[in-house]
Amino acid sequence: MQSNPCELPSGPVLPLDRMRVGEAGEIARISGGGGIVRRLIDLGLAPGVPIKLLSDAGSAGPVIVRVGDSRIGIGRGMARRVLVRANGA
């Protein structure tokens, strides 16, 4: 797996799909190939962006997040590639 060259300084992070509903943080890094990274950035998910998990449909469904004024649904596989530094971490 490749890592996005645009990363924030290291620190404790967790994949977006491991966050709890209502938990907020800041995107630390996006990992994956160029196409996946570009797709997530096009959705507004980029390093340094604040994010909040609004809904988690469980192990088989998508996650819904708030990024700015937008609500975005992404599949669990893509959510695993978004590494978040949770607030208070």
Secondary structure, 3 states (H helix, E strand, C coil): CCECCCCCCCCCCEEHHHCCCCCEEEEEEEECCHHHHHHHHHCCCCCCCEEEEEEECCCCCCEEEEECCEEEEECHHHHCCEEEEECCC
